[in-house]
Amino acid sequence: EDYVKKWTIKDRIILALAARLLAGKLQEKLGKEMSVSHIVSGDELGKILGEKKSVIQARAKELRDEKKIFTQSRGSYSITPYYVENFLRTIGVNKNE
């Protein structure tokens, strides 16, 4: 937990969105009827990360401009699927382990 708190807000947003995408994919594979949505609102990200909505919106705009996340609808975000593997590599997760 302390390790993640040292990350930038942008990295923490990416982590939260990647976790939601992967959780939804896992539930689909397990055949669960109700899956976790990969779309996360700015309000929900603020609660998850303990940050103000305005801070989340500003960092999310930067991530959108960098093509790492996209907006589903106003104030709702999702990670760009092709960026997930790159992000996991940058934090030291090897998919072959």
Secondary structure, 3 states (H helix, E strand, C coil): CHHHHCCCHHHHHHHHHHHHHHHHHHHHHCCCCCCCCCCEEHHHHHHHHCCCHHHHHHHHHHHHHCCCEEEEECCEEEECHHHHHHHHHHCCCCCCC
